[in-house]
Amino acid sequence: MTKLHQSRPHNISVDNSWLNLILDSADLTIISTDEKGIIRSANQGALERLGYNPVDLIGIHSPALFHDKDEVAARAKVLSAELGKEVIPGFDVFIAKASLGITDENEWSYIRKDGSRFPVLLSVTALKDDDGHIEGYLGIGRDISLRREMEQKIDLQRDALEQTNAELIEANKRLNEMIQTDPLTNLLNRRGFHKCFDQEVQRLKRQPAPLSMLLMDLDYFKQYNDKYGHLEGDHLLEKLSAMLKSHIRAVDCVARFGGEEFIFLLPQTDEATSMQIAERYRKLVEEMSEVKCSVTASFGASTMLIANDNESIAIQFDRILEQADRAMYKSKEMGRNTVTHFSSIK
């Protein structure tokens, strides 16, 4: 049985054999050294965990035998910065704080005789005589392998959960895009456009500015479909949508509103500017290439100047849409391929 070094055995009030029994039964590694770091004693827990016999440990300078040199060197740098003085890698790393009366507790890797390792939480304190002089140091280590394993499992579970959450967020994002996107043209659908309108009306309440809407309908699209077939009709809608997306302003929204109808939301856009934008789109449609024949479109525009707090957004949407729709049909009546603002037909 190993014995814990004591400087003055005659001052110990309990029987040494009983004390040694307690120390050997502890589920800890308990190692004492003299003031220079020479091992004086090691309990049975330390011997069994490290795989050494007493003769292998007693009289050995502790850090060199079962501590990782890189860990010791790294800790020396940390302590040097913390204490404001150079701490040399070696035994001084373990006692730099303990010698000042500060308990030093850190995680270390203990290296067994066979080269394998296990983590410990090591607490180092100074052993003093009755006059307060340091006679040695006591290192008490707790094997934290199980804790580390649990922490690793928790980390893995957390990483898996974060990955799952990220995948769910991405899936929800894609789903949200799908339910707000027209599958043929990849433009917004009615649902997506309504969301844009809601956001712009809320902005309009905070920062009053004109908000315009354009409604565009391809002229004679049914005849185009009947003559060239539905596949060519779909191709036309795809080409048209790509053109609209490439020319739309960053602040605007465009959506396929159904069939050959398209709708635009133009924030901070007054009546005159909405007409200019509609006219630009009208010319772009007229000049489209890579289609079976030239096509044209009729446009209707409407502008709201303020958001009405006393009305629902749905009612305000229906009103400006109905105005743009009436203006568009006026364009149809005027021979198609033209632009009309609702203000001109009041």
MIVORO-84564 format. One line per 4 residues: number of its first residue (from 1); their letters; for each residue x, y, z of N, C-alpha, C. Coordinates in steps of 0.05 Angstrom, whole numbers. Layout:
NUM	A	X/Y/Z/X/Y/Z/X/Y/Z ~ ...
//
This chain:
1	MTKL	17/-24/0/0/0/0/18/25/0 ~ 10/45/-17/26/69/-18/18/88/4 ~ 36/106/10/31/125/32/34/154/22 ~ 16/171/31/19/199/25/40/212/43
5	HQSR	59/226/30/81/238/45/71/260/64 ~ 79/258/88/73/279/108/99/287/121 ~ 103/313/125/129/323/136/132/317/165 ~ 110/317/181/113/314/210/92/293/220
9	PHNI	98/267/217/79/247/224/69/249/253 ~ 85/260/271/77/260/299/54/280/303 ~ 47/297/282/25/316/285/-1/304/274 ~ 0/281/262/-24/269/250/-39/254/272
13	SVDN	-65/260/274/-80/249/296/-93/223/290 ~ -94/215/265/-106/189/257/-84/170/249 ~ -90/145/252/-71/124/245/-65/125/215 ~ -39/124/208/-31/126/180/-43/103/163
17	SWLN	-45/80/173/-56/58/158/-85/63/150 ~ -100/74/169/-128/81/164/-130/103/142 ~ -112/123/144/-112/145/125/-105/134/97 ~ -85/116/96/-77/105/70/-99/88/58
21	LILD	-114/74/75/-137/58/65/-158/77/52 ~ -163/99/65/-182/118/54/-172/129/27 ~ -147/136/26/-136/148/2/-136/128/-21 ~ -130/102/-15/-129/82/-35/-157/75/-45
25	SADL	-177/79/-28/-204/73/-36/-217/95/-52 ~ -206/118/-52/-217/141/-66/-216/137/-96 ~ -238/144/-110/-239/142/-139/-225/166/-152 ~ -201/170/-144/-185/193/-153/-156/185/-157
29	TIIS	-142/201/-172/-112/198/-173/-101/218/-153 ~ -86/208/-133/-76/227/-113/-45/223/-112 ~ -31/243/-120/-2/242/-122/10/266/-108 ~ 30/260/-91/43/282/-77/72/283/-86
33	TDEK	83/307/-86/111/312/-93/125/329/-72 ~ 151/329/-73/165/349/-56/164/376/-70 ~ 177/395/-59/176/422/-70/189/425/-98 ~ 205/405/-106/219/406/-131/205/389/-153
37	GIIR	184/375/-144/168/359/-163/175/330/-164 ~ 190/320/-145/196/292/-144/173/278/-130 ~ 163/257/-143/140/243/-132/147/229/-106 ~ 131/234/-85/135/221/-59/115/199/-54
41	SANQ	91/202/-64/71/181/-59/50/182/-81 ~ 36/159/-85/14/157/-104/-5/137/-93 ~ -31/144/-93/-50/125/-83/-56/102/-103 ~ -72/83/-94/-77/60/-111/-92/68/-136
45	GALE	-110/88/-134/-124/98/-158/-106/108/-179 ~ -85/122/-171/-66/133/-190/-50/110/-203 ~ -41/91/-187/-25/69/-197/-41/52/-217 ~ -66/46/-210/-83/29/-228/-90/44/-254
49	RLGY	-97/69/-252/-104/83/-276/-81/89/-295 ~ -57/93/-283/-34/99/-299/-19/74/-307 ~ -25/52/-294/-12/26/-301/16/23/-291 ~ 23/37/-270/51/36/-259/51/22/-232
53	NPVD	74/11/-225/80/2/-198/91/24/-182 ~ 90/22/-156/102/44/-139/131/50/-146 ~ 146/29/-152/175/34/-158/179/49/-184 ~ 158/48/-202/160/63/-227/156/93/-223
57	LIGI	141/100/-202/133/128/-198/149/142/-176 ~ 152/129/-153/164/143/-131/193/151/-138 ~ 199/176/-134/226/187/-140/228/198/-168 ~ 207/197/-184/208/207/-211/197/236/-212
61	HSPA	209/252/-230/200/280/-234/173/278/-249 ~ 152/287/-237/125/281/-247/118/288/-276 ~ 122/313/-285/112/320/-311/123/304/-334 ~ 148/296/-331/162/282/-353/150/254/-358
65	LFHD	138/242/-338/130/215/-341/102/211/-352 ~ 82/224/-342/55/219/-352/39/243/-361 ~ 53/265/-367/40/289/-378/49/293/-407 ~ 31/305/-423/37/311/-451/54/337/-452
69	KDEV	77/335/-465/95/358/-466/83/382/-480 ~ 67/377/-501/54/399/-515/34/413/-498 ~ 19/398/-482/-1/410/-464/13/427/-443 ~ 35/417/-433/50/431/-412/61/458/-424
73	AARA	71/456/-449/82/480/-462/60/501/-467 ~ 37/491/-476/15/509/-481/5/523/-456 ~ 3/507/-434/-5/518/-409/15/539/-398 ~ 40/534/-403/61/553/-395/57/580/-407
77	KVLS	49/581/-433/44/606/-447/20/621/-434 ~ -1/605/-428/-25/617/-417/-18/629/-389 ~ -4/614/-373/3/624/-346/21/648/-347 ~ 40/648/-366/59/670/-368/44/696/-374
81	AELG	24/694/-391/7/718/-397/-10/726/-374 ~ -21/706/-360/-39/711/-338/-25/722/-314 ~ -1/712/-308/13/720/-284/33/743/-289 ~ 38/749/-314/55/771/-320/85/765/-316
85	KEVI	92/740/-317/119/732/-315/123/705/-330 ~ 147/700/-338/152/676/-354/150/651/-336 ~ 134/632/-345/132/606/-332/145/585/-351 ~ 166/572/-341/180/553/-357/165/527/-359
89	PGFD	162/516/-383/148/490/-386/162/469/-368 ~ 146/455/-352/157/436/-333/140/436/-308 ~ 152/429/-286/138/427/-261/126/454/-252 ~ 140/476/-259/131/503/-252/103/508/-262
93	VFIA	96/496/-284/69/500/-296/47/491/-276 ~ 53/469/-261/33/458/-244/31/473/-217 ~ 53/486/-209/54/498/-182/54/528/-182 ~ 54/540/-206/56/569/-208/35/583/-192
97	KASL	10/573/-192/-11/585/-176/-12/573/-148 ~ -8/547/-146/-9/534/-120/12/547/-101 ~ 35/554/-111/56/565/-94/48/593/-84 ~ 28/605/-98/18/631/-89/-6/629/-71
101	GITD	-13/604/-64/-36/599/-47/-62/597/-63 ~ -60/595/-89/-84/593/-106/-87/564/-116 ~ -110/552/-112/-114/526/-122/-116/527/-152 ~ -100/509/-165/-99/509/-194/-114/484/-204
105	ENEW	-136/489/-218/-152/466/-228/-155/468/-258 ~ -146/448/-272/-146/448/-302/-150/420/-312 ~ -159/418/-337/-161/392/-350/-135/385/-364 ~ -126/360/-360/-101/350/-371/-106/322/-383
109	SYIR	-87/314/-400/-87/287/-409/-66/272/-393 ~ -73/250/-380/-54/232/-367/-47/210/-387 ~ -20/204/-388/-11/184/-406/-4/159/-390 ~ -17/136/-397/-12/111/-383/15/100/-392
113	KDGS	23/79/-377/49/66/-383/49/54/-410 ~ 25/45/-420/23/32/-446/20/53/-469 ~ 20/79/-461/18/100/-481/-10/110/-486 ~ -30/96/-476/-57/106/-480/-63/130/-461
117	RFPV	-84/143/-465/-89/168/-451/-117/168/-439 ~ -121/185/-419/-147/190/-408/-147/219/-397 ~ -170/233/-398/-171/260/-389/-176/261/-359 ~ -164/281/-346/-169/285/-317/-173/314/-311
121	LLSV	-188/319/-291/-191/346/-280/-172/347/-255 ~ -150/361/-258/-129/360/-238/-129/385/-221 ~ -130/381/-195/-128/403/-176/-102/401/-160 ~ -86/423/-161/-60/423/-148/-60/443/-125
125	TALK	-52/434/-101/-50/452/-78/-23/448/-65 ~ -15/468/-50/11/467/-36/7/453/-9 ~ 27/437/-2/28/424/25/47/441/42 ~ 37/450/65/53/468/82/57/456/109
129	DDDG	79/464/122/83/455/150/69/475/168 ~ 73/471/194/58/487/214/66/516/212 ~ 89/522/202/99/550/200/91/563/173 ~ 77/548/156/68/558/130/88/556/108
133	HIEG	109/541/113/129/537/91/120/514/73 ~ 123/517/47/116/496/28/136/473/29 ~ 125/449/35/142/425/35/137/408/10 ~ 116/413/-4/110/397/-28/83/405/-39
137	YLGI	74/388/-57/48/394/-71/32/369/-73 ~ 6/373/-74/-13/351/-76/-30/354/-101 ~ -29/334/-118/-46/335/-142/-68/314/-141 ~ -92/323/-141/-115/305/-140/-130/307/-167
141	GRDI	-131/284/-181/-143/283/-207/-169/266/-208 ~ -188/276/-223/-213/261/-227/-215/253/-256 ~ -218/227/-260/-220/217/-288/-247/228/-299 ~ -244/243/-321/-268/255/-333/-274/242/-361
145	SLRR	-265/218/-364/-270/204/-390/-300/202/-396 ~ -316/194/-376/-344/192/-381/-357/219/-387 ~ -348/240/-373/-358/266/-379/-352/275/-407 ~ -327/269/-415/-319/276/-442/-336/262/-463
149	EMEQ	-340/236/-458/-356/220/-476/-385/232/-478 ~ -395/240/-455/-422/251/-455/-422/278/-470 ~ -401/294/-465/-399/320/-479/-397/316/-509 ~ -382/295/-517/-379/290/-546/-406/281/-558
153	KIDL	-420/264/-543/-447/256/-552/-466/280/-554 ~ -464/297/-534/-481/321/-534/-474/339/-558 ~ -447/342/-563/-438/358/-586/-449/346/-612 ~ -446/319/-614/-456/306/-639/-486/309/-642
157	QRDA	-500/307/-620/-529/310/-621/-536/339/-628 ~ -521/358/-616/-526/386/-622/-521/392/-651 ~ -498/381/-661/-491/385/-690/-512/373/-708 ~ -522/349/-700/-542/336/-716/-568/352/-716
161	LEQT	-575/363/-692/-599/379/-689/-597/405/-705 ~ -573/417/-704/-569/442/-719/-571/436/-749 ~ -559/413/-758/-561/406/-786/-590/401/-794 ~ -604/387/-776/-633/381/-782/-648/408/-784
165	NAEL	-643/426/-765/-657/452/-765/-650/467/-790 ~ -625/466/-798/-617/480/-823/-631/469/-847 ~ -633/442/-847/-647/429/-869/-676/436/-870 ~ -688/437/-845/-717/444/-844/-721/473/-853
169	IEAN	-703/491/-844/-705/519/-853/-704/521/-883 ~ -684/506/-894/-681/507/-924/-705/495/-937 ~ -715/472/-926/-738/459/-938/-763/478/-937 ~ -766/491/-914/-788/510/-911/-786/534/-930
173	KRLN	-760/542/-934/-755/564/-953/-763/555/-981 ~ -754/531/-989/-761/521/-1015/-791/517/-1019 ~ -804/507/-998/-833/503/-999/-847/529/-1001 ~ -838/549/-986/-850/576/-987/-847/588/-1015
177	EMIQ	-823/583/-1027/-819/593/-1054/-837/579/-1074 ~ -840/553/-1070/-857/537/-1088/-886/546/-1087 ~ -896/551/-1063/-924/558/-1061/-929/587/-1069 ~ -907/603/-1073/-910/630/-1082/-900/635/-1110
181	TDPL	-893/613/-1124/-881/615/-1150/-897/600/-1171 ~ -900/612/-1194/-913/599/-1217/-894/579/-1229 ~ -901/554/-1231/-882/533/-1240/-873/536/-1269 ~ -890/547/-1286/-882/550/-1314/-863/573/-1319
185	TNLL	-869/596/-1307/-853/620/-1313/-832/627/-1292 ~ -834/614/-1269/-816/620/-1246/-820/648/-1236 ~ -841/661/-1243/-849/687/-1232/-866/682/-1207 ~ -871/703/-1192/-889/700/-1170/-917/693/-1180
189	NRRG	-932/678/-1163/-960/673/-1170/-977/693/-1154 ~ -1003/689/-1154/-1021/707/-1140/-1014/709/-1110 ~ -1009/686/-1098/-1002/686/-1069/-977/703/-1064 ~ -957/699/-1080/-932/714/-1077/-936/744/-1082
193	FHKC	-953/750/-1101/-957/778/-1107/-973/792/-1085 ~ -992/778/-1073/-1007/789/-1051/-989/796/-1028 ~ -969/778/-1023/-949/783/-1001/-934/808/-1007 ~ -925/812/-1032/-911/837/-1039/-928/861/-1034
197	FDQE	-953/859/-1042/-971/882/-1038/-975/888/-1009 ~ -978/867/-992/-981/872/-963/-957/887/-952 ~ -933/878/-960/-909/891/-950/-907/920/-959 ~ -914/926/-984/-912/953/-994/-933/971/-981
201	VQRL	-956/961/-975/-976/978/-962/-967/984/-933 ~ -955/965/-920/-945/970/-893/-923/991/-895 ~ -906/990/-915/-885/1010/-919/-898/1038/-925 ~ -919/1037/-940/-933/1062/-948/-944/1076/-923
205	KRQP	-953/1060/-904/-963/1072/-879/-941/1086/-864 ~ -917/1075/-865/-894/1088/-851/-882/1111/-866 ~ -880/1107/-893/-867/1127/-910/-885/1132/-934 ~ -903/1150/-932/-922/1156/-954/-908/1161/-980
209	APLS	-916/1148/-1001/-905/1151/-1028/-924/1138/-1048 ~ -926/1147/-1073/-944/1135/-1092/-937/1105/-1097 ~ -957/1089/-1100/-954/1060/-1106/-971/1054/-1130 ~ -958/1044/-1151/-973/1039/-1176/-974/1009/-1182
213	MLLM	-995/1002/-1198/-999/974/-1206/-1003/974/-1236 ~ -990/954/-1250/-995/950/-1278/-1007/923/-1282 ~ -1026/922/-1300/-1037/896/-1309/-1032/893/-1338 ~ -1020/871/-1347/-1013/866/-1375/-1026/841/-1385
217	DLDY	-1038/843/-1408/-1051/819/-1420/-1041/817/-1449 ~ -1031/793/-1456/-1022/788/-1484/-1046/790/-1503 ~ -1042/803/-1525/-1063/806/-1545/-1065/780/-1562 ~ -1089/770/-1566/-1095/748/-1584/-1079/723/-1577
221	FKQY	-1075/718/-1551/-1059/695/-1543/-1073/669/-1550 ~ -1100/669/-1549/-1115/644/-1555/-1109/636/-1585 ~ -1109/656/-1602/-1103/650/-1630/-1075/639/-1634 ~ -1056/650/-1618/-1028/640/-1619/-1027/611/-1611
225	NDKY	-1042/605/-1589/-1043/577/-1580/-1056/559/-1601 ~ -1078/568/-1612/-1092/551/-1631/-1076/546/-1656 ~ -1060/566/-1664/-1045/564/-1689/-1019/547/-1686 ~ -1005/552/-1663/-979/539/-1659/-979/517/-1638
229	GHLE	-1000/514/-1623/-1002/493/-1603/-994/503/-1575 ~ -1003/488/-1556/-999/496/-1528/-970/496/-1519 ~ -954/478/-1530/-925/478/-1524/-912/503/-1532 ~ -919/513/-1556/-907/538/-1566/-919/562/-1549
233	GDHL	-944/558/-1541/-955/579/-1524/-941/581/-1497 ~ -934/558/-1486/-919/557/-1461/-891/569/-1465 ~ -879/562/-1488/-852/573/-1494/-853/603/-1496 ~ -874/614/-1508/-877/643/-1509/-879/655/-1481
237	LEKL	-895/643/-1464/-898/653/-1436/-871/652/-1421 ~ -856/631/-1426/-830/628/-1412/-810/650/-1422 ~ -809/654/-1449/-792/675/-1460/-800/702/-1450 ~ -826/707/-1449/-836/733/-1440/-829/737/-1411
241	SAML	-832/717/-1394/-826/720/-1366/-797/725/-1361 ~ -779/711/-1376/-751/716/-1373/-743/744/-1380 ~ -756/754/-1401/-751/782/-1410/-760/802/-1388 ~ -784/797/-1377/-794/815/-1356/-775/815/-1332
245	KSHI	-766/792/-1323/-748/790/-1300/-722/804/-1305 ~ -713/803/-1330/-687/816/-1336/-688/846/-1337 ~ -713/857/-1340/-715/886/-1343/-729/900/-1320 ~ -739/884/-1301/-754/896/-1279/-735/910/-1260
249	RAVD	-744/932/-1248/-728/946/-1228/-726/929/-1202 ~ -705/934/-1187/-700/918/-1163/-722/920/-1143 ~ -735/943/-1142/-756/948/-1121/-783/937/-1129 ~ -786/930/-1155/-812/922/-1165/-818/892/-1162
253	CVAR	-843/885/-1164/-852/857/-1164/-867/851/-1190 ~ -863/828/-1201/-878/819/-1225/-888/791/-1220 ~ -912/785/-1229/-924/759/-1224/-940/751/-1248 ~ -943/724/-1252/-962/714/-1271/-989/712/-1256
257	FGGE	-1008/727/-1266/-1033/729/-1251/-1054/709/-1261 ~ -1047/695/-1282/-1065/675/-1292/-1066/675/-1322 ~ -1063/651/-1334/-1063/650/-1364/-1042/667/-1376 ~ -1050/686/-1393/-1032/705/-1406/-1031/732/-1393
261	EFIF	-1041/734/-1368/-1042/759/-1353/-1018/761/-1334 ~ -1006/784/-1334/-983/790/-1316/-989/816/-1301 ~ -979/817/-1276/-984/840/-1259/-958/851/-1247 ~ -956/877/-1245/-932/890/-1234/-939/907/-1211
265	LLPQ	-922/908/-1191/-925/927/-1169/-901/945/-1169 ~ -906/972/-1170/-885/991/-1173/-884/1010/-1149 ~ -868/1005/-1129/-866/1022/-1105/-854/1049/-1112 ~ -863/1070/-1097/-853/1097/-1100/-854/1106/-1130
269	TDEA	-876/1100/-1142/-879/1106/-1171/-905/1121/-1175 ~ -904/1145/-1186/-928/1161/-1190/-940/1153/-1217 ~ -962/1167/-1224/-977/1161/-1248/-960/1164/-1273 ~ -946/1186/-1276/-930/1191/-1300/-908/1170/-1303
273	TSMQ	-895/1163/-1282/-873/1144/-1283/-884/1116/-1289 ~ -907/1109/-1278/-919/1083/-1283/-926/1080/-1313 ~ -935/1102/-1326/-940/1101/-1354/-915/1097/-1371 ~ -893/1110/-1362/-868/1107/-1376/-858/1078/-1374
277	IAER	-860/1067/-1350/-851/1039/-1347/-869/1020/-1363 ~ -895/1024/-1363/-913/1007/-1378/-906/1009/-1408 ~ -901/1033/-1417/-894/1037/-1446/-868/1023/-1453 ~ -849/1023/-1434/-824/1009/-1440/-829/979/-1442
281	YRKL	-846/968/-1425/-852/939/-1427/-868/933/-1452 ~ -886/951/-1460/-901/947/-1484/-883/944/-1508 ~ -862/961/-1510/-844/959/-1532/-827/934/-1531 ~ -819/926/-1506/-803/902/-1504/-818/877/-1513
285	VEEM	-844/876/-1507/-861/854/-1515/-863/854/-1546 ~ -867/877/-1557/-870/880/-1586/-845/871/-1601 ~ -822/875/-1588/-796/870/-1601/-785/842/-1594 ~ -800/826/-1580/-790/799/-1572/-782/783/-1597
289	SEVK	-761/767/-1593/-751/749/-1614/-754/720/-1605 ~ -746/702/-1622/-747/673/-1616/-775/664/-1609 ~ -795/676/-1621/-822/666/-1619/-833/662/-1647 ~ -855/648/-1650/-865/641/-1676/-874/665/-1693
293	CSVT	-885/684/-1679/-892/709/-1693/-892/732/-1672 ~ -893/756/-1682/-892/779/-1664/-918/780/-1648 ~ -915/788/-1622/-938/790/-1604/-939/818/-1592 ~ -962/825/-1582/-965/851/-1569/-980/847/-1543
297	ASFG	-981/868/-1527/-995/866/-1501/-1009/893/-1495 ~ -1031/891/-1481/-1046/915/-1472/-1041/919/-1442 ~ -1039/944/-1434/-1032/950/-1406/-1053/968/-1394 ~ -1058/964/-1368/-1074/982/-1352/-1059/989/-1327
301	ASTM	-1060/1014/-1319/-1045/1024/-1296/-1063/1038/-1276 ~ -1056/1036/-1251/-1070/1050/-1230/-1051/1058/-1208 ~ -1057/1080/-1194/-1038/1090/-1174/-1054/1097/-1148 ~ -1043/1088/-1125/-1054/1097/-1100/-1034/1114/-1086
305	LIAN	-1043/1136/-1073/-1025/1155/-1061/-1021/1151/-1031 ~ -1041/1140/-1018/-1038/1135/-989/-1051/1108/-982 ~ -1042/1097/-959/-1055/1073/-949/-1077/1081/-929 ~ -1099/1068/-932/-1122/1074/-915/-1122/1056/-890
309	DNES	-1118/1068/-867/-1117/1052/-842/-1144/1040/-834 ~ -1165/1052/-845/-1192/1043/-838/-1202/1020/-856 ~ -1186/1012/-876/-1193/991/-894/-1173/968/-892 ~ -1182/944/-897/-1164/922/-898/-1147/923/-922
313	IAIQ	-1124/910/-921/-1106/910/-944/-1119/896/-967 ~ -1136/875/-962/-1150/861/-983/-1168/879/-999 ~ -1183/897/-984/-1201/915/-998/-1185/935/-1015 ~ -1163/945/-1004/-1146/964/-1020/-1134/950/-1044
317	FDRI	-1127/925/-1041/-1116/910/-1064/-1137/907/-1086 ~ -1161/898/-1077/-1182/894/-1097/-1189/920/-1112 ~ -1188/943/-1098/-1194/968/-1110/-1174/976/-1132 ~ -1148/975/-1125/-1128/983/-1145/-1126/963/-1168
321	LEQA	-1131/937/-1162/-1132/917/-1183/-1155/922/-1202 ~ -1178/928/-1191/-1202/933/-1207/-1198/957/-1225 ~ -1184/977/-1215/-1178/1001/-1231/-1159/995/-1253 ~ -1138/979/-1247/-1119/972/-1268/-1132/954/-1289
325	DRAM	-1150/937/-1280/-1164/919/-1298/-1182/935/-1317 ~ -1196/955/-1307/-1213/972/-1324/-1196/987/-1344 ~ -1173/997/-1335/-1155/1011/-1353/-1144/993/-1375 ~ -1138/968/-1367/-1128/949/-1388/-1149/943/-1409
329	YKSK	-1174/940/-1400/-1195/934/-1420/-1201/959/-1437 ~ -1196/982/-1427/-1197/1006/-1443/-1176/1005/-1465 ~ -1152/996/-1458/-1131/993/-1478/-1140/973/-1500 ~ -1154/951/-1492/-1164/932/-1511/-1184/945/-1530
333	EMGR	-1202/961/-1518/-1222/975/-1534/-1210/994/-1554 ~ -1186/1005/-1547/-1173/1025/-1564/-1156/1013/-1585 ~ -1158/986/-1588/-1143/973/-1610/-1120/956/-1601 ~ -1117/952/-1575/-1096/936/-1563/-1068/948/-1568
337	NTVT	-1048/935/-1556/-1020/944/-1558/-1017/973/-1550 ~ -1030/979/-1528/-1028/1007/-1518/-1029/1007/-1487 ~ -1025/1031/-1476/-1023/1034/-1447/-1044/1055/-1438 ~ -1060/1048/-1417/-1080/1067/-1407/-1078/1068/-1376
341	HFSS	-1079/1092/-1366/-1080/1095/-1337/-1109/1100/-1328 ~ -1116/1089/-1305/-1144/1091/-1296/-1153/1120/-1294 ~ -1135/1138/-1287/-1143/1166/-1283/-1155/1178/-1309 ~ -1148/1166/-1332/-1158/1177/-1357/-1186/1168/-1364
345	IK	-1197/1148/-1349/-1223/1138/-1356/-1243/1142/-1334 ~ -1236/1158/-1313/-1254/1163/-1291/-1279/1178/-1301
//
